[in-house]
């Protein structure tokens, strides 16, 4: 039931309060509220309240005073004074407190009820609350804690060490009975001891370092006991001092944001400098450029690891992520880097798995673990001291370490850049591969040379001893070549493992960073197959690339050897190579065309199988199994046909390679025996013949391997959309900081395409921190679209969405979502235990999970399960629709977010459970945006926004809208609740 201080105009309808004092002329541009011991009553319209510097200067908006507000004018502060600006139909009266006290004693006392208050006194108390709230909220510092006890008027509360408490609603007056408390959010009310008092708004809070006891009263209670005026004057005396500090803080915040913007530019410049240094001095150790950081050794250790990986990290700040996240994870979240915790077991320091961040000693001091000179070294980020890790040093290092995963560049990534990214950190192994390959090829050249010498000179001359010695030399050269080939293969294995782990993680990371609109354009099966194609690409490239490189070098070397013996035969070999290349290109191009079609069909089949399995129940209900099978079979048969065509071209290439080498050798012998007879000695001819055969055989291996490599081209094409799509969050996106829950939507318009009609048109509204707002309207009016816009899933065509005054389009959207709790009607429960489903990936305790379950009305259901909180959930878990909804609600509430979005998230709950969830979310003091079809769940909302055809048709309290029989909301409620009596619905008196 809501009371007001104003009534309809007329000589007999004015309340006694309106007959007190004198009217204030509102035709001026502004009205200073300077009189002491005076009440200012807003009797009509509204006023904007400002804090203005006493000598002139910037005006700071404090809040808006609506009709019925009573403001006790504070004395002028040392720097600022309060000024109001009248808005449309604004009316104001000035009343001396002494005059009001007389009216209270002589006129209102006769109308008091059983609680000792008259209707006018209750309205007065409500008006004082409306006047104090914007002033106290403006003067607040910081954001309230997420974990707190509830302060209820008319009660006493005991606080233990480290506990916090917040008002359950409205303005509360708190007396300290025992101990010592700190009033968070108000600079002038910091430390209060027994006998002191403090006034709190809904955004204020108390905290205690030791045991404390407080008594809580509301404004009505203070007025009934006659204690209000003295307490109000004390608040008046402190008010402007707190406003002074609030203005200074806001100016400092503005300066800090400008500083952060400059730092973002400096970070971009440092990143560019880092890239340039890497080119100019690739071997420069990052310790040479690292500024040792004794204040934050964790950040310094992370920076060492990031420098090794070529990453740029940012220092953590604020509480935009949950307090349950560790310092390393907090840095990674701010820097948008993926991490993974690994266990260091066995002789881990002898195997290179990349740079790590670990902890050493009983103090768990952070260290950087870097691979140097064939083993890990522990680097102290504070002193810069590097210690080689031995068995003794390893025993001092914590078993758990954190691995960083490098991300792909923000810009579109080409195929070549993707491959180079996968080879990062493999330069040393690539050098070893190249050196081993070159030595093995040079040793291989001894075979044709030795063959010519043995068969051309030594055998005819009977040099048996030299033949034996040369054969032994060839055996030794073959063993040495085999050894170098083994070294090449070992280096290749290391490159393969590093390539797959780096690239696969980077591709999945990029996939997770893409905007939701991207996933609407591509099917799940297609994206999964494309992302997992990295493994197939690695398998093909690893098995064929080394063969191509080795065979090519071997062929070029033997081709050069042919030129050394006979230019004529070398040119002939070049002609043979040109012919084989032309045939290979002809057949390879046609094969690749069918491979592209085959890969497309395979992706489509994967997507159909995925969709069929997920929708199997719906297919059975519709008796459409045969249609689904026929649809799958058509693509399956088509894919098999493409594979046959691919196999046909592969057989042609294989047959060509098998017959082409003997044919070329035959032509070579015919030429040597004919027109080139006598031009070569026997030894030269045999050497040329052997080199010719090795060259052709090597090129045939190259063509066979390239045939396999060609198969990855369609895979890269399928991966291209993931690599070229702009990321949802760019490097220039600002970090929002810790959000309070204030949201503003200004002239928002949106359409799904340029040609389609707009879905939202000129939508504007604002939400205050802790406000409960319901968004309702008929189907298709844009409710779900508005939610997607608020969450940043879609970008408006015009207008802005502001979180704490910051444009969402310029913010790190992921950081904004991390501070929101989102519950959707169709949300799926994850697999694992109930505890894992509620706690997610963060370090919440089982007790905190139980608290979240209780807030969601799920505690009794979980206690009835055999394994309680550790009951395992699966796809086929027998949870009811209501239990699933409450589980998802508990998952959102465990983080105690300051912003909650509910999209018909309680549709499957009964009335009692609905009440539990409503009361729990109310106690969080979070801004709640509820999209509701069941209107009985939003009748106690602070504000109802009614959408119609993409526009805001109505926006007011439920009582106001229900009081208007012509309102859309009134008709919607009547349609759903035809049996409800008018008196049973909320209304305004």
Buried (B, 14 or more C-beta within 10 A) or exposed (E): EEBBBBEEEEEEEBBBBBEBBEEBEBEEEBBBBEEBBBBBBBBBBBBBBBBBBEEEEEBBEBBBBBBBBBBBBBBBBEBBBBBBBBBEEBBBBBBBBEEBEEBBEEBBEEEBEEEBBBBBBBBBBBBBBBBBBBBBBBBBEEBBBBEBBBBBBEEEBBBEEEBBBBBBBBBBBBBBBBBBBBBBBBBBBEEBEBEBBBBBBBBBBBBBBEEBBBBBBBBBBBBBEEBBBEBBBEBBBBBBBBBBBBBEBBEEEEEEBEEBEEBBEEBEEEBEEBEEBEEEEEEEBBBEEBEEBEEBBBBBBBBBBBBBBBBBBBBBEBBBBBEBBBBBBBBBBBBBBBBEEBEBEEEBBEEBBBBBBBBBEEEEBBBBBBBEEEBBBBBBBBEEEBBEBEEEBBEBBBEEBBBBBBBBBBEEBEBEBBBEBBBBBBEEBBEBBBBBBBBBBBBBBBBBBBBBBBBBBBBEEEBEEBBEEBEEEBEEBBEEBEBBBEBBEBBBEBBBBBBBBBBBBBBBBBBEBBBEBBEEEBBEBBBBBBBBBBEBBBBBBBBBBBBBBBBBBBBBBBBEBBBEBBEBBBEBBEEBBEEBBEBBEEBBEBBBBBBBBBBBBBBBBBBBEBBBEEBEEEBEEEEBEEEBEEEBEEBBEBBEBBBEBBEEBBEBBBEBBEEBBEEBBEEBEEBBEEEBEEEBEEBBBBBBBBBBBBBBBBBBBBBBBBBBBBBBEBBBBBBBBBBEBEBBBEBEBBBBBBBBBBBBBBEBBBBBEEEEEBBBBBBBBBBBBBBBBBBBBBEEBBBBBBBBBBBBBBBBBBBBBBBBEBEBEEBBBBBBBBBBBBBBBEBEBBEBBBBBBBBBEBEBEEEBBBBBBBBBBBBEBBEEEEEBBBBEBEEEBEBEEBBBBBBBBBBBBBBBBBBBBBBBBBBBBEEEBBBBBBEBBBBBBBBBBBBBBBBBBBBBBBBBBBBBBBBBBBBBBBBBBBBEEEBBBBEBBBEEBEEEEEEEBBBBE
